[in-house]
Amino acid sequence: DRCVLCEKPLTGSPTRIAVSVTSGGVVCSACAASTSEVTEVSPGTLKVLTALGGTSPNVVARMRLSGRIQGELRRVLTRACTHLLGRVPKMARFLHGGRLE
């Protein structure tokens, strides 16, 4: 795996991984420090995001995800929607339990 910004190989096994929605992937720690457009997720959430790309909706509907992973997915998906719309979606506050993160 490589950083989507600088293309250097990603090394180690971090407990938190920086994901850039605007750049479309994982960024290294050096690049993450220089941009505000990253969301940190756990390795488990990254695995789920990767799996969602090639999974049928029926399989997704049956997935059982921890509260932590659900929260991280909400943050990443809210950032993706915000990026695509050019504004924070009206439903974002509802999806985040009344608060934006």
C-alpha positions as CSV (number, residue, x, y, z in Angstrom):
1,D,0.0,0.0,0.0
2,R,1.1,3.5,-0.8
3,C,0.2,7.0,0.3
4,V,-2.2,8.6,-2.2
5,L,-0.5,12.0,-1.9
6,C,3.3,11.3,-1.9
7,E,3.1,7.7,-3.2
8,K,5.6,6.5,-0.6
9,P,5.0,3.0,0.8
10,L,3.0,2.9,4.0
11,T,5.0,1.2,6.7
12,G,4.4,-0.3,10.1
13,S,1.1,-1.3,11.6
14,P,-0.4,1.8,13.1
15,T,-3.4,1.8,15.5
16,R,-4.9,4.8,13.7
17,I,-4.8,5.3,9.9
18,A,-5.3,8.6,8.1
19,V,-7.9,8.5,5.3
20,S,-8.3,11.4,2.8
21,V,-11.7,11.4,1.2
22,T,-10.7,14.2,-1.2
23,S,-7.6,12.3,-2.3
24,G,-9.3,9.0,-2.4
25,G,-7.4,6.8,0.0
26,V,-4.9,6.3,2.8
27,V,-2.2,8.9,3.5
28,C,1.1,8.5,5.4
29,S,1.7,10.2,8.7
30,A,3.9,12.9,7.1
31,C,1.2,13.9,4.6
32,A,-1.6,13.6,7.2
33,A,0.3,16.2,9.4
34,S,0.3,18.7,6.5
35,T,-3.4,18.5,5.6
36,S,-6.7,19.0,7.5
37,E,-8.7,16.8,5.1
38,V,-8.0,13.5,6.8
39,T,-10.1,11.3,9.1
40,E,-8.3,8.9,11.4
41,V,-9.8,5.4,11.5
42,S,-8.9,2.1,13.1
43,P,-7.5,-0.8,10.9
44,G,-10.8,-2.6,11.3
45,T,-12.7,0.4,9.8
46,L,-10.3,0.5,6.9
47,K,-10.9,-3.2,6.3
48,V,-14.7,-2.5,6.2
49,L,-14.3,0.4,3.9
50,T,-12.1,-1.7,1.5
51,A,-14.6,-4.6,1.7
52,L,-17.6,-2.2,0.9
53,G,-16.1,-1.3,-2.4
54,G,-16.6,-4.8,-3.8
55,T,-19.5,-6.1,-1.7
56,S,-23.1,-6.5,-2.7
57,P,-25.7,-4.5,-0.8
58,N,-27.2,-7.8,0.6
59,V,-23.8,-8.6,2.3
60,V,-23.5,-5.1,3.6
61,A,-27.0,-5.3,5.1
62,R,-25.9,-8.4,7.1
63,M,-22.6,-7.0,8.4
64,R,-22.4,-6.6,12.2
65,L,-20.2,-3.7,13.1
66,S,-19.1,-2.5,16.5
67,G,-20.2,1.0,17.6
68,R,-16.7,2.3,17.2
69,I,-16.5,1.2,13.6
70,Q,-20.0,2.5,12.9
71,G,-19.0,5.9,14.3
72,E,-15.8,6.0,12.2
73,L,-17.7,5.0,9.1
74,R,-20.2,7.8,9.7
75,R,-17.4,10.3,10.0
76,V,-15.8,9.2,6.7
77,L,-19.1,9.0,4.8
78,T,-20.1,12.5,6.1
79,R,-16.8,13.9,4.9
80,A,-17.3,12.2,1.5
81,C,-20.8,13.6,1.2
82,T,-19.6,17.0,2.3
83,H,-16.9,16.9,-0.3
84,L,-19.2,15.8,-3.1
85,L,-22.0,18.3,-2.2
86,G,-19.7,21.2,-1.4
87,R,-21.5,21.6,1.9
88,V,-22.3,19.7,5.1
89,P,-25.4,17.5,4.4
90,K,-28.6,18.5,6.3
91,M,-28.8,14.9,7.7
92,A,-25.3,15.0,9.1
93,R,-26.4,16.3,12.6
94,F,-29.0,13.5,12.8
95,L,-26.6,10.8,11.7
96,H,-24.1,12.0,14.4
97,G,-26.6,11.9,17.3
98,G,-27.3,15.7,17.3
99,R,-23.6,16.8,17.0
100,L,-21.2,17.2,14.2
101,E,-17.7,15.8,14.6
